[in-house]
Amino acid sequence: MSQDASPSTAPAVSLSGPRHLILLIAAIGSLLVGIMGLGIPTAVALIVAGAIAMTLCLAWGIAWPRLESDLLKGIQAMLVPILILMSVGMMVGVWMLSGTIPAMVTLGLESLTPGLFLVVACLSCSLMSVMAGTSWGTLSTIGVALMGVALGLGIPPAYAAGAIVTGTFFGDKLSPLSDTTVMASAVCEVNIITHIRHMLYSTLPAYLIALAVYAWLGTDVAASGATLAGDGMSTQTQAIIDTLAATFSDNLLTLLPPLVVFGCILAKKPVLPAFMLGIVSAALIAVVLQGASLSEIGSAMNAGFVADTGVAMVDKMLSRGGLQGMMSTVAVLIAAAVLGAPFKSAGTLDAAIAYLARRHAGRRQVLGGSMALHSLAFLLTGSYYVTFSLLGPLLRPLVASSGSPTRNLSRILEDTGTTLSPLVPWGVTGAFTAATLGVATADFFVYAILCYGAIAFSLLYVLTGLTLGHGSDERQPAGSASGA
């Protein structure tokens, strides 16, 4: 670490409005050119954009100790998500080896049809997320299994990932157990039930549209046709089921690890210990039922499970997981902290809020500005924990003074945070989603209809004034919301 003056003694530098704008244009422009124009890997593009922004900050007089301090704080905020990512990689590898995910895939193949899959997958993930209050837990368990079922049924991976993401984040957003729901309502001082009800205006229409699209896509997939075996099941699906049965020991105990994880999550236990128990229980089952050695378990946890069944589609389905497979995603999270640091040091977000306050704007202008500012902040930081805690308290008095109930702000935070999060590939949740489901964000983006649909409805309400209401909201009682 640098031995220069401490960040607390480094003089604060106030940038002018044009310099904040130049900083944004330079960073976002270089990021878009790098990723979309040149095809540079996301982590590298983020670091380059962050380096450009830092160079400008240094040229404008912002001290390096301050930049370094904000960078380290950003990386520190990523440590828990990074540990969770590593745990998921190890868990998926050992769940494959133990026969856990193959058993879940077999159940799905035997009970679902291509025409129903997308709708059922969406609804199943919604139910799981509402009950457990966690998007990450849903994606890393039932989400992974459903991706395997989709491959067996001939469902395009992008369709399946879109339906899983829509269902997962619909449930996570509306669950009173979810950390995002609790946090958004708390920072805006809105009663959590009032907050959830108000979110239905933007979330439910987008969700219903998504289900209708998934039903239509399902009929299209079913109409594409497949050769059927005598029992009405496609020959491809039957071949996959037969291969899985021949490769893994068929025992109900293989379903124990996800039940252990679900139980811990429903009991509101921390995620990391829950995943560790899922790994340990699967490792024991792999030894007892599948005859795996300790070295094979270690290999599956590190490099992932490598299938060699002789059936190419099954090998592709099962060869997943492992610690090493998550390292590129870990790099993206660290690189995102590099990009976010100079904007924190420069006080760009504070300057934008001060600009809104000086204008004495009406409620539509304030709410529209809040949407734009929070979306931008989320794109820069990639974490709703940061943006909720930073912008919620700052924007709340502005929204209240404009004559708008603060429940509109809490809804905006979730619409441009929780539901946007899986679509930002360098964000914490976006990187986790793509890595866990094994589908690039750009591929499933269009089919994750809820994620941009909720934002569209939220913007419509801001522009038209519909559902905004007047007056103030009942405040969130202190200590009334349970943690997620």
N, C-alpha and C positions, 0 to 999 in steps of 0.2 A: 504494500500500500504506500501511496505517496507520503512523504514526510513533510509536506508543505503545511501551511497554516490550516488549522482545523476549520471545518465548514462553518462552525458557529461564529468564527472570527472573520471569515471571508466577507467582504462588503457585498451587500445586496445591490444588484443593478436592475434598474427599471427600464425595460425596453419600450420603445414607442410602438404605436399601433401598426404602422407599416412594417416594422421589423418582425413583429409577431406573424404577420401575414406572409412575409418572405420566408420565415422559418417553416411555416406550414406548407407552403407551396414547394419549397426545396425538398423537404423530407417526403411528403406524400407523392410529389412528382417523380422523384428518383425511385421511390418504392414501386410505383405503378409501372414505370419504364423498365425497371429491373425484372419484375415478376412477369408482367404481361407482354412487354415488348421484347425483352432479351431472353426470357425463359430462365433467368438466374434462380437458383434455389431460394426458397423463402427466407431461410435463416441468414444467408449471405446478403440478400437484398435488404433485410431489416438492419443488419449491422452497418451496411454501407449508408443507408438513409440516416441512421443514428449518428454515424461518424460525420456526415455532412452537417447535420443539425448542431452537433457539438462544436464543430469547427466554426460555424457562424456565431455560436454563443461565446466562444473564446475571443473571436475577433471583435465582438461587441462589448467585451469587458467582464463577462461572467467568469468568476474564478474557477480554476480546475478543481480545487477541493470541494466546492459546492456540487459541481457536476459529478465528481467521483462519489460523493456521499449519496446523492440521489440515485446513481446507478447501482450502488451496493444495496440501497434500500429496495430498489425494484427487483433485484435478483433475489434478495431475501424473501420478498413476498411470493416469489415463484417456487420456493423450496418445497412447501407442502404439496402443491400440485405435481411437482416433479417426482416426489416420492410416491404419490398415488399412481402416476403414470408407470413408474418402474414396477410397482406392485401388480398393476393390471397386466403388464407384459408377462411377468412371471406366472400370474394366476391363470391366464389363458393358456400358456404353454403346458402347465401341469394339469389343467382341466381337460385338455385334449388327451394327454397321456393316460389319465385315469379313466377315460371313457365317459366323463361327465357331459361334455358338449356333444359328442356323438350320440349319447342317449337322448339328449334334448332335441337334437336334430331329427332323430328317428321318430320320436313322438310327434314332432311337427309335420314330418313328411306323411305319416300315417293318418293324420287328422285334418290336414289342410289341403285345399285345392288351389291351383294358380289363380282362379277367379276371385277367391275370397281372401287370399293371403295378405294383400296390402292393407285392406280394411281391418282385418283381424290383428295384424301386426301393430297397426297404429293404435287400435283400441286397447290391446294388451299392454303396450308400453305406457299408455295414458293411465291405466289402472294401477300399474306398478309404481309409476312416479307419484301419483296422488297419494297412494298408501304409504310409500316410503319417504317421499319428499326429497328424492335425490335423482338428478339426471345422470350423474356419473355412475351410480350404482346400477341404474336401469340399463344404460348402454353397455356396461362391461359384463353383464350377466345375460339377461334375456335378449339384449340387442345382438350380442355376438352369436347366440344360438339361432336367432331368427335370420341372420345373414347366411348361416349355413343352410337353413331350410330353404331360403330363397334360391340359393345356387342349385339345390336339389330339384326344386320345382321349375327351374328355368326362368326365374324372375330376374330381370336385369338388376345388377347390384345397385345402380343409381336409384331405381324405383324403390327398392327395399330400404336403402339407407334413408331416403327422403321420408318414407312413411314412419320409420322407426324414430327419426329425429323429430318429426311433427308430433307424434304421440308422446314421446319422452318429455319434450319441453312444454307441451300443453299441460301435462300432469304436474310437472315440476313447478310451473308458473302458478297454478291454482291450488297447490297443496298448502295448507296452513302449517305443515311441518317443514316446508322448504326454507332453506337459509335465505334465498333471494326474496321470497315473499315476506318473510319476517323482517329482513333488513330494509327493503324498499318502504314498507309501511312505517317502520320505526324512524328512519331518517326524515320522513315527511310528516311524522306525527299524525298518522292516520290509523284508525282502528283497523286491525288486520282483516276482519270480516267485511268491512266497508271497502277496503282495498281489493279484496278478491272479487266481490260483486261488481265493482266498477271495471275491473279488468275484463269481465265477460263481454262488455260492449265491443272490444277490439279483438279479443281472443276467440270467442265462440263463433262469430261469422267466418273468420279465417279457417277455423278448424272444420266447420261443416263443409266449406268449399273444398278443403283438402280431402275429406272423406269422399265427397262426390267424385273428385278427380281420381282418387285411388280406385273407387269402384269401376269407373270407366276404363282406367288402365288395366285393371284386373280382367275385365271382359275382353279387352284387346289382346292380352297375353293368352287368355284361355282360347280365344278364337284362332290364334296362330297355329294351334293344333299340335298334337303329339301322338305318337304311336302308343296305343293302350294295350296293357296286358289283359288277361282274362278277367281280373277282378276290377277292371275299370281304372287302375292306376297306370300311369305312364311307364313304359318299359325302362326309361332312364331312372325314374324315381325308385322303381322296384330294384334295379341293379344297385343303386346306392344303398338302399336299406339292407340288401343281402350282403354287400361288401362290409358295411359297418358291423353287421351281426357276426360275420366271420372273423373280423379283426379284433373286436373287443368283447370281453365277457359281459353278458347281458344280466345285469343285476340292479335291482332298484336302489341299492346303496350308492350307485354311481351318481344319483341325484341328490345325495346328501350335501355336498359342498355348496351348491347354490341356496339350499334351504338354510344352511348355517349363516351364509352371508345375508340373506333376506331377513332372517331372524334378528341378527345384530343390527341391521339398518332400521328395522321396524322398532326395535328397542332403543333407538337413538344412540347407539354406541358409535364411537369414532370410526371413520371410514378405514383408516390404515389398519387398526387391529382387526376389523371385520374381514378385510381382504387377507390378512395374514392367516386368520383361522381358515378361510376358504382355501388357501394354499396348502396349509398343513393337513387338513382333512382330505384334500384331493391326493396329496402325496401318499398318505397312508392307504387310501383305496387303490392307488396305482400299484403299490407294493403287494397288497393282499389279493386283489382281484385280477389285476392285469399282469402280475409277475414282473413288474418293472424293478430294475436295480437302482440303487442310490445314484450311481453315475448317470443313468438315463434320466432320472428326475432332475438332477443338476443341469444336465444338458438342455432339457426342455425348458427349464426356468431361465437359462441364459440365452440360448440361441433359438428357442421355440421348438415345438413338436414338428418333426419331419416325418410325414407319412410315406409309406412305400407299399401300397396295397395292390399295385398293378393296374388300378383304374385311375386314369388321369384326373377325372373330375373329383373323385373322392380325395385324392392326394392334394389337389388344389384347395379343397374345402378344409382339410384338417391341418395342413402345414401352416401353422400360425403361432403367434405369441412369442414370448421370450423377451428378456431384458434388453438385448441388443436391438431388437426391432423398434424399441421406443426411443433410442438415442437421438435419432434425427428430430423427433418431436421435442425432446428435451432441449436440443439446440435452438429450436424455434422459440421456445419460451424464454430462454436466456437472451436471445437476440431481441425479442420484444421489449425486454427491460432496457436494453441499450437504446432503442428508439424512444422509449417513453421518458428517459432521464432528462434530456435537454429541455423538453417542454415543461417539465416540473420545475427545473432550475430557472427557466426563463419566466415562469409565472404566466404562461399563455392562457390557461383556463381562467385564472383569476382576472386577467385583463378583459376577457370576453364577458364575464359576469359583471364586472364594473361598467362595461360599455352598456349592457342592458339596463343596469340600474340608473345610469345617467340619462337615458332616453325617456324614462318614465312611460314606458310603452303600455298599451292596453293588454288585456288578457290573451288575445290571440297572438299578438306579437311576442309576448313573454313565453307563452306555451310553445309557439313555433320556434323561438330562439332556444328554449330549453331542449326541444327535440334535436335541433341541429347541434347544439353544444354537447349534449350527452352522447350523441352518435359519434361525433368527432373524438371526444374524450375516450370513448370505448375503442374506436379504431386505433388510437394511439397507445393506449395502455393494455388493451386486450383482457381486462379484468373488471367485472362488475363490482367486485368487492372494493376496488379502488374508486371507481366512478360513483357508486352509490354513496359511499362514505364521504367522498370529497364534494360532489356537486349537490347532493340532496340537501344538506343543511344550508348551503350557500344560496340555492335557488328557491328554497321554501319561502323565505320572507318576500322575495320578489313576486312569486306566484300569488301569495296571499294578498299583498298590497295591490295587485292588479284586479282584485275582486273575484278571483277564481278559487274554488275549493282546492286544497292541496292534494286531494285524491287524484286530481288530474295529473299532477306531477308524479305521484307514486306510480300511476299507470304508465306514464311516459318512460320512467326509469326502467320499468320491466319490459315494455315494448321495444325500446332501443337498447336494452341490455341483455336480459334473460333470453328473449327470443331471437335477438340478433347474434348472440354469442356463438352458436355452432357454425355460422356462416363466415366468421372471421378466421382464416386459416392460421394466422399467427397469434391469435388470442388463446388464452388458457383452455377454455372449453372447446373452441374450434379445433385446436390442435389435438386435443384428447379425443374428440368425436371422430375425426378423420382417421386417426391412428387406431382407435379401438374397432371401428367398423371395417377398416381396410378399404375405404373408398375416399378418393380425393374430394375436397370440398367443392371444387369446380364441377365435379361430375354430379353430385347429388343436390347442388344448390337449387336448381329449378324445381325439384320435386319436394323440397322441404317447405311446402307452401305456407304453413303457419308462420314461419320465421319472418318472411317479408310481408305476408298478408296482414298480420297484426299491426305492423308498422304503417301499412297503407291505410287501414281503417283508423288508426290513431291520428294520422295526419288529416284524414278526411274530417274527423270530428273537430280538430283544431281549426280547420279552414271554414267549416260550416257553423261551428258552435254547438252542434248536436251533442248531447250527453254531457256537456261540460258543467251545467248547473251553475248555481250562485251560492254565495255565503261561505261558511267555514265548515270544517269537518270535525267530527268527534275525535279527540286525540287518542293515540294509542296508550292504554294504561301502562304505567311503568311495570316492567317485569311480567307482563301478562302473556307474552309470546314465548313459546318454547323454542330452543335452539334447534337447528337442523343438523 
